[in-house]
Structures are given as structure tokens and as C-alpha cells.
Amino acid sequence: MEETGDAVKEKKLVFVTVGTTCFDALVRAADAQDLKGELLKRGYTHLLIQMGRGSYIPTKSAGEDGSLAVDYFTFSSSIADHLRSASLVISHAGSGSIFETLRLGKPLIVVVNEDLMDNHQSELAEELAERKHLYCARPQNLCHTIASMNLESLLPYCPGDATPIAKLINRFLGFPDD
Amino acid sequence: MESRNGCCFSDLSPNFITYIIVALAIGILRVLYVMYQSGKPFRHRLPEQPLSTLVVLGSGGHTAEMLNVLSVLQKGRFAPRFYVAAATDNMSLLKARRMEASITETSGFKETSAQFMQIYRSREVGQSYITSVWTTLIAIAHAFWLMIRMRPQVILCNGPGTCVPLCVIAFLFKVAGIRWSTIFYVESIARVKRLSLSGLLLYQLRIADQFYVQWPKLQRKYPRAHYVGCLM
């Protein structure tokens, strides 16, 4: 009885993405044993890591006997499909990746890369975290963030709108409002 | 003979210096006038005459934001449209082409009023500074060539660096009276507290006629900027 229960157990995927960057610190943090344990505790069953140009290779696992199934790849043209099938997204701080995930309404943890020289990226992640649209973490406290997060408390993000700017541009150029 | 020449030269030189001073003064006045006049909205223009528009596509998130803006602008007003992206960025023009193709499909126009161009970047990531002097010169010459061909009336840009040379050249065209173009700069959504370097340059030098930011904190810091809310 228990076995059949396991077989039909719903797949809950955690998708980690670093985009086109090299962000080994995040891949390494996602591959850590205690983080995987934390994900299991929260009911996730699969971990898929998009590792980009990084050189750290995570350990694959088929996920037998109740452990977390882990897989990875470097790049894919179907990132959107992976995002859609995920129950939780852990992403680098690129704006494209952040807004694509938010628009899909997926719970999101953004991990800021502290090795980047011009680290303006943390600005956006921190602002959106303040507005409760996502969680913002660093590689070293990602595990703690997962352990303490409450996904229910996240607020859905309303996609932005370009009409105010179009109005200003038209008005400046002397085109009538319509 | 020699002494006469010398005498003539010393006769001329005060005049010559006056000419230079007058020319410089006129030049500075013209630059100040252009700076003053930039940022003033158009009032006396045929309202429905289309304006040739240069769209500078930044890459990645920048391109996505720009295409969002374009999707709500009336295409009949902004035509023809010239799209420019960095030569190393092959995704941006592809995305713009796709968007233009969908416009032609839905509007039923046979011909698209869009052109697509690539521009050299002055410096690639990791390139040495010595070789970048040479590549910068080539990039500037190429930008000049493109701008002379396009002479856009409207420039839409949102960083990063690719748009700066084009905007500076557009400003020089304004000073020289070649073409008056209106420059709209939209700071990226990723900038919450500080402007990007491109944004800061175009804001401080008053090259951008209209400067838009997507977060209220930035607007408070840069009062000439307009807050337009999030584009994404």
C-alpha cells in the first residue's frame, strides 16, 4: 500500500537556473546534502539544475529509496517549459529570468551572485523581496532560506504596463492622446 | 621678405584670435541652446506626420523591455523604424524581426517599414585596453556612418553602452543643425536605487530629451526623470 502511494506520489520539481552566466557558487549550494534534505522535508521530489557556463558538476541521482532525484544540463532552448513544470524556482538575479518566473506565478528564490563586479543585480531582487514577490538569498544562506520560507506569504506579481510611457512619448512629440 | 611675412602674420594674429574666440563662443552658445531646447515638447508640428525612429536594442532584458514599449506605440506614427543591436548580440534583432513580422501580418500592410542593423561595440568583455583604442575608433566611425544614413527624428534607447555613441552623435547632429532628433531614454527595471553608467551620462549631459525610470526611488534622486512604473 505504501509502495503504490509512493509510485503515484506527485512529482514536485525544483528548478535551479543560472541563465547564460557562470555561477558555480549557486550550483554548489544547490548540490549540498543538507539543502537536498531540506527540499525533501518540504515534499519536493526532483531537482533539476541548469548550470550554464559553470565548471562545477553536480552529482546526478535517480532518486531511489525516497531520496531526491537530481539531474542537470548546461543550456536549453526550452527553459520556459522547465519553469512551467517547476513547483519552486531558484534563479540567478537576471531580470529576464526573474520576471519570466514571476509571470508564470511560480514561487521564486533569487540568489545574488556576489562575485560579479558591478553588483547592481541585487537591487532588483531586494526590492522585489521587500514587496514580498520572492525570496532573496546568497549562496551561503540558501539552505536557511529554504528551511524558513513560507511560500503562502508571497504575493502574486502584476505584470507591468508600457502604456504610461507610450502616453508620455506621444505627448512629448505632439501626437494627440486617444 | 621674411621680415615682411612675419610682420603680416603679427598683423593678422589678433584678428585670427578674435575669429577663434567668436567661433568658440558661437559654438558654446549653440550647444547651450540645444541643451536648453532639448527636453522641450514639440508644439508646432503636423500632428499625424510619421517620425523616423531609431530603436537601440540592448540585449537580453533590455531588449525585452524595449519591445514591450514598442508593442504599445502606434506604428503609423513611428515609421520607418530602424532597429540597431550590437554585432555580438544575435538574439535581439531576431526578436525585433519576429515582432515586426507579426505587425505586418495583423495590420495587413504588404511591406514592413522596418530596417535592421548591427553596430560594432567599442570593447568586448575581456578585451585589452590597447586594442580597444583601435576598436573604439572603428566603432565610432561605424556609428557615424549609420547615423548619417538614418538621421532619425526619434531615438528610443534603454542601455547598456551601445546606445551612448549613437546618442552623442545625434546630439552633435542637433548642434550642427543636421537633424533635430528627440532622444527618449528608459532606465532598465534592474536599476532601483542607482542609475546605470549610460543612464547617468545621458541624464547629466542632458543628451536625453526625456528620461524615464521604473522605480520611484530613482525619480526622487533624479528629479528631471519621469516615473513610469514597471515595464515588465
Boltz contact constraints between the chains, C-beta under 6 A:
constraints:
  - contact:
      token1: [A, 95]
      token2: [B, 61]
      max_distance: 6.0
  - contact:
      token1: [A, 95]
      token2: [B, 189]
      max_distance: 6.0
  - contact:
      token1: [A, 95]
      token2: [B, 190]
      max_distance: 6.0
  - contact:
      token1: [A, 96]
      token2: [B, 60]
      max_distance: 6.0
  - contact:
      token1: [A, 96]
      token2: [B, 61]
      max_distance: 6.0
  - contact:
      token1: [A, 99]
      token2: [B, 232]
      max_distance: 6.0
  - contact:
      token1: [A, 123]
      token2: [B, 192]
      max_distance: 6.0
  - contact:
      token1: [A, 123]
      token2: [B, 193]
      max_distance: 6.0
  - contact:
      token1: [A, 124]
      token2: [B, 190]
      max_distance: 6.0
  - contact:
      token1: [A, 124]
      token2: [B, 192]
      max_distance: 6.0
  - contact:
      token1: [A, 127]
      token2: [B, 192]
      max_distance: 6.0
  - contact:
      token1: [A, 160]
      token2: [B, 230]
      max_distance: 6.0
  - contact:
      token1: [A, 160]
      token2: [B, 231]
      max_distance: 6.0
  - contact:
      token1: [A, 160]
      token2: [B, 232]
      max_distance: 6.0
  - contact:
      token1: [A, 162]
      token2: [B, 68]
      max_distance: 6.0
  - contact:
      token1: [A, 162]
      token2: [B, 69]
      max_distance: 6.0
  - contact:
      token1: [A, 162]
      token2: [B, 72]
      max_distance: 6.0
  - contact:
      token1: [A, 162]
      token2: [B, 231]
      max_distance: 6.0
  - contact:
      token1: [A, 163]
      token2: [B, 72]
      max_distance: 6.0
  - contact:
      token1: [A, 164]
      token2: [B, 228]
      max_distance: 6.0
  - contact:
      token1: [A, 164]
      token2: [B, 229]
      max_distance: 6.0
  - contact:
      token1: [A, 165]
      token2: [B, 69]
      max_distance: 6.0
  - contact:
      token1: [A, 165]
      token2: [B, 212]
      max_distance: 6.0
  - contact:
      token1: [A, 165]
      token2: [B, 228]
      max_distance: 6.0
  - contact:
      token1: [A, 166]
      token2: [B, 72]
      max_distance: 6.0
  - contact:
      token1: [A, 166]
      token2: [B, 73]
      max_distance: 6.0
  - contact:
      token1: [A, 169]
      token2: [B, 184]
      max_distance: 6.0
  - contact:
      token1: [A, 172]
      token2: [B, 41]
      max_distance: 6.0
  - contact:
      token1: [A, 172]
      token2: [B, 210]
      max_distance: 6.0
  - contact:
      token1: [A, 173]
      token2: [B, 42]
      max_distance: 6.0
  - contact:
      token1: [A, 174]
      token2: [B, 42]
      max_distance: 6.0
  - contact:
      token1: [A, 174]
      token2: [B, 45]
      max_distance: 6.0
  - contact:
      token1: [A, 175]
      token2: [B, 77]
      max_distance: 6.0
  - contact:
      token1: [A, 176]
      token2: [B, 47]
      max_distance: 6.0
